[in-house]
Structure formats: C-alpha cells, structure tokens
Amino acid sequence: MLVSVLAVAAAVGVVAAAAFLFRKLDHGTDDVLPNGPAAGHAGSMLSSMFLLVFAIAVVVPWTTADSARQNTYTESRAAVETYWAAAGLPSPVGAQVQQQLRDYVQYVVQKEWPLMADGRLSLEGASRLDALRTQVAGLIVTGDDARAAKSATLDELKEVSAARRQRGADAQARPPAGVLPLTILTGSIVILYPFLAGARPRGKTLVPLFIMAGLLGFGIYLTWQISHVFSSGLSVGPEAFRSALDEFQRIPWSG
C-alpha cells in the first residue's frame, strides 16, 4: 500500500514539476481550453486506463467462473464413473458404496453448495469422501473382475477427491485486490472528465454522457456480480451434480 501511495505521489510530482519548469522557462503556450492538447491527451489516457482495468475486472472473474464450472462437471463425471465401477464390487459392499456415493453427491448439492458462497467447503463432505475411499481401499476381494472393479473404483475416487480440492480453491478465488474499486474510480473519472476539463455540456450534448454513464454503471454492476464464483447473480450452480444424481438412476445397482 505504501509503495502504491509513493508511486502516485511521484507521478503527480512529475506533472507538477514539469508544469512549474515549463512556465518558469516560458516554454510553450498556455492551454486552458476544454478541447486543448492537455485535456485531449489526458482524456484519451484516462479512457485507455479505464478500459484496461475494466477488462481485467471482467476477464479474470469470468475465466475463473468458467474454469470452476468445468471443474464441477469433471467432479460429477468422476462420481458417475465411480458409481459404474462400484457396480462390479461384490455384494453387499458394492451397493453400500453406491449408496454412500449417492448420499455424498446429494450432500454436496443440498448442504455444501450454500457454504461455498462463503468461500469454503464443509468438513463433513471431506469426511464422507475420505471414509468412502478408506472403505474401498480396505476391501478384500478375490477374482480378477472384483480386483479390477476395486482398482477402478479407487482410481475414480481419487479423481473425485482431486476435483473436490479444486472446487475448494475455486470457492476461495477472488479478483486481484483493488481491481473493482479502481474500476469504479476510473469509470467515475471518465464520466465526469468533460466537467473536470472545464466544459459545460448542455442540451443534446448531455445525451451521450447520460448513455455512457448508464452503460458504465451497468458494466461495473456486472463486474461486481461475477466477482465471486459461487455467490452472485452469475454464480456457478450445482447443475452438474444434479445431472449426476439423475445418471445414477439408470446405472445398474450392485448385487
């Protein structure tokens, strides 16, 4: 924070020193018009700065949300494959594993998903999955088919666990600190710039300013909406896990 303040102070100081020296040396001409070179240059640079910050504020959260959504489908697909593999385990263990897996997915949808709005996963969800992996790992089986089913079930459970950890990381993801406030600040400056430059828009000239202000306000609202992956109007939902629950219904029951 201190470095940022010093950087801003240094930049402002350079402008003040340049203005003083050029006036002292009587170099150049006075520029007091709202459409003069100084105002035009500052306006174009402010617009570029706003567009840069706005792009970061939109692209980073949008990319994070898209990655998180894809990961939910990765986790749900791994759960479905685990359910298929468990169908090959000997009875009654296979049916028990399938039931516990179904209970785990239902728990994620009903209980755990609201917690992710606060940026965390539940300890109970992790405990359920760990207990399931421990149960399958400790299962003693005979026969090539049963051993293959056990190995496949464990492999898919590892995929579920890995995707779950990534989901936890996605729930904690945030845009770079200060991007949203800086977007609001630069957007406000861009809106007010004509007045700050000394112009007094009237009549029809205010119409494009009103339109620009409305669009900028809506754009900033959208950046706020997508700033958290699991708690906004554009958040990632548990649709992938609901699809997995539907898929379980058509998979053969073990035993």
C-alpha positions in Angstrom: 0.0 0.0 0.0 2.8 2.4 0.9 4.5 1.7 -2.4 1.3 2.5 -4.3 0.9 5.8 -2.5 4.5 6.7 -3.2 4.1 5.8 -6.9 1.0 8.0 -7.2 2.7 10.9 -5.3 5.8 10.5 -7.6 3.7 10.6 -10.8 1.8 13.7 -9.6 5.0 15.3 -8.6 6.5 14.8 -12.0 3.5 16.6 -13.6 3.7 19.5 -11.1 7.4 19.9 -11.6 7.1 19.8 -15.4 4.3 22.5 -15.2 6.4 24.7 -13.0 9.6 24.4 -15.0 8.0 24.9 -18.4 6.2 28.0 -17.0 9.4 29.3 -15.4 11.3 28.8 -18.6 8.5 30.4 -20.6 8.4 27.4 -22.9 5.2 26.6 -24.8 1.8 28.3 -24.7 -1.0 28.4 -22.1 -3.5 25.6 -22.6 -6.8 26.4 -20.8 -9.4 25.2 -23.3 -11.5 22.1 -22.6 -10.6 20.7 -26.0 -6.9 21.7 -25.8 -4.0 19.3 -26.2 -3.6 18.7 -22.5 -7.3 17.9 -22.0 -7.4 15.7 -25.1 -4.3 13.8 -24.1 -5.5 13.3 -20.5 -8.9 12.2 -21.7 -7.6 9.5 -24.1 -5.2 8.2 -21.5 -8.0 8.0 -18.8 -10.2 6.2 -21.2 -7.5 3.7 -22.0 -6.8 3.2 -18.3 -10.4 2.6 -17.6 -10.7 0.1 -20.5 -7.6 -1.8 -19.2 -8.9 -2.0 -15.6 -12.4 -2.9 -16.8 -11.1 -5.7 -19.0 -9.2 -7.2 -16.0 -12.2 -6.8 -13.8 -14.3 -8.8 -16.3 -12.0 -11.3 -17.8 -10.3 -12.6 -14.7 -13.5 -13.4 -12.8 -15.2 -14.7 -15.9 -12.3 -17.0 -16.6 -12.3 -18.2 -13.0 -16.0 -18.9 -13.1 -15.8 -20.8 -16.4 -13.0 -22.9 -15.0 -14.9 -23.6 -11.8 -18.0 -24.6 -13.9 -15.9 -27.0 -15.9 -14.4 -28.5 -12.8 -17.9 -29.2 -11.3 -18.6 -31.3 -14.4 -15.2 -33.0 -14.0 -16.1 -33.9 -10.4 -19.6 -35.1 -11.3 -18.3 -37.2 -14.2 -15.8 -38.8 -11.9 -18.6 -39.6 -9.4 -20.6 -41.2 -12.2 -17.7 -43.3 -13.3 -17.1 -44.3 -9.6 -20.7 -45.4 -9.4 -20.3 -47.5 -12.5 -17.1 -49.1 -11.2 -18.7 -49.8 -7.8 -21.3 -51.9 -9.6 -18.7 -54.5 -10.2 -17.8 -54.9 -6.5 -19.0 -57.9 -4.6 -22.3 -57.7 -2.8 -23.3 -56.2 -0.5 -20.2 -53.8 -0.5 -20.8 -52.6 -4.0 -24.4 -51.5 -3.2 -23.2 -49.8 0.0 -20.5 -47.9 -1.9 -23.0 -46.8 -4.5 -25.5 -45.6 -1.8 -22.7 -43.7 0.1 -21.7 -42.1 -3.2 -25.2 -41.0 -3.9 -25.5 -39.6 -0.4 -22.3 -37.7 -0.9 -23.5 -36.1 -4.1 -26.8 -35.2 -2.5 -25.0 -33.7 0.4 -22.9 -31.5 -1.9 -26.0 -30.2 -3.7 -28.2 -29.7 -0.6 -25.8 -28.8 2.2 -22.4 -27.9 0.9 -23.2 -25.7 -2.0 -24.6 -22.8 0.1 -21.3 -22.9 2.2 -19.3 -22.2 -0.9 -20.8 -18.7 -1.1 -18.6 -18.0 1.9 -15.6 -19.4 0.2 -15.3 -22.7 2.0 -16.2 -26.4 1.8 -17.7 -28.5 4.6 -15.6 -30.8 6.8 -18.4 -33.3 6.7 -18.2 -33.6 2.9 -14.5 -34.3 3.1 -15.0 -36.8 5.8 -17.7 -38.6 3.8 -15.4 -38.9 0.8 -12.4 -40.0 2.9 -14.5 -42.7 4.6 -15.6 -44.0 1.3 -12.1 -44.2 -0.1 -10.9 -45.9 3.1 -13.7 -48.5 2.9 -12.9 -49.4 -0.7 -9.2 -49.4 -0.1 -9.6 -51.9 2.8 -11.9 -54.2 0.9 -10.5 -57.7 0.5 -11.6 -59.2 -2.9 -10.9 -62.3 -4.8 -11.1 -62.8 -8.5 -9.8 -60.8 -11.4 -13.1 -59.0 -12.0 -13.5 -57.9 -8.4 -9.9 -56.7 -8.2 -10.3 -54.7 -11.4 -13.5 -53.2 -10.1 -11.8 -52.3 -6.8 -8.9 -50.7 -8.6 -11.2 -48.7 -11.0 -13.3 -47.5 -8.1 -10.3 -46.3 -6.2 -8.9 -44.5 -9.3 -12.2 -42.7 -9.9 -12.5 -41.8 -6.2 -9.1 -40.2 -6.4 -10.4 -38.1 -9.4 -13.4 -37.1 -7.3 -11.1 -36.0 -4.4 -8.8 -34.1 -6.7 -11.7 -32.2 -8.3 -13.2 -31.5 -4.9 -9.9 -29.9 -3.8 -10.0 -27.8 -6.9 -13.6 -26.8 -6.1 -12.4 -25.6 -2.7 -9.8 -23.5 -4.4 -12.4 -22.1 -6.8 -14.6 -21.2 -3.9 -11.8 -19.1 -2.4 -10.9 -17.4 -5.6 -11.2 -13.6 -5.7 -10.3 -11.0 -8.3 -7.0 -9.1 -7.8 -7.3 -6.8 -4.8 -8.3 -3.3 -5.7 -9.5 -4.0 -9.2 -13.2 -3.4 -8.6 -12.6 -0.1 -6.6 -10.2 1.0 -9.3 -12.8 0.2 -11.9 -15.4 2.3 -10.1 -12.9 5.2 -9.6 -11.7 5.3 -13.2 -15.2 4.9 -14.5 -16.4 7.8 -12.4 -13.5 10.0 -13.6 -14.3 9.1 -17.3 -17.9 10.1 -16.7 -17.0 13.4 -15.0 -14.0 14.2 -17.2 -15.7 16.8 -19.5 -16.7 18.8 -16.4 -13.3 18.4 -14.8 -11.7 19.7 -18.1 -13.7 22.9 -17.9 -16.5 22.1 -20.4 -20.2 22.7 -19.5 -22.3 20.3 -21.6 -25.8 21.4 -22.2 -28.9 20.2 -24.1 -28.3 17.4 -26.6 -24.6 17.1 -25.7 -25.7 15.6 -22.3 -27.4 12.7 -24.0 -24.3 10.7 -25.0 -22.9 11.4 -21.5 -26.0 10.0 -19.9 -25.9 6.9 -22.2 -22.2 6.4 -21.4 -22.8 6.8 -17.7 -25.6 4.3 -17.8 -23.6 1.7 -19.7 -20.5 2.2 -17.5 -22.7 1.8 -14.4 -24.2 -1.4 -15.8 -20.8 -2.7 -16.7 -19.4 -2.1 -13.2 -22.5 -3.8 -11.8 -21.7 -6.9 -13.9 -18.1 -6.9 -12.7 -19.4 -7.0 -9.2 -21.9 -9.8 -10.0 -19.1 -12.1 -11.3 -16.6 -11.2 -8.6 -17.4 -14.4 -6.6 -17.7 -17.7 -8.3 -20.4 -19.2 -6.1 -22.3 -16.2 -4.7 -23.7 -13.8 -7.3 -26.3 -13.4 -9.9 -24.0 -15.2 -12.4 -22.7 -17.8 -10.0 -21.9 -21.4 -10.8 -24.7 -23.7 -9.7 -24.8 -27.4 -8.8 -26.4 -28.4 -12.1 -23.5 -30.9 -12.8 -24.2 -32.8 -9.6 -27.9 -32.8 -10.2 -27.2 -34.4 -13.5 -25.0 -37.0 -11.8 -27.9 -37.9 -9.5 -30.1 -38.4 -12.5 -27.4 -40.5 -14.1 -27.2 -42.7 -11.0 -30.8 -43.8 -11.6 -30.0 -45.6 -14.8 -26.8 -47.3 -13.7 -27.2 -51.0 -12.6 -27.5 -51.5 -8.8 -24.7 -53.6 -7.4 -25.6 -57.1 -6.1 
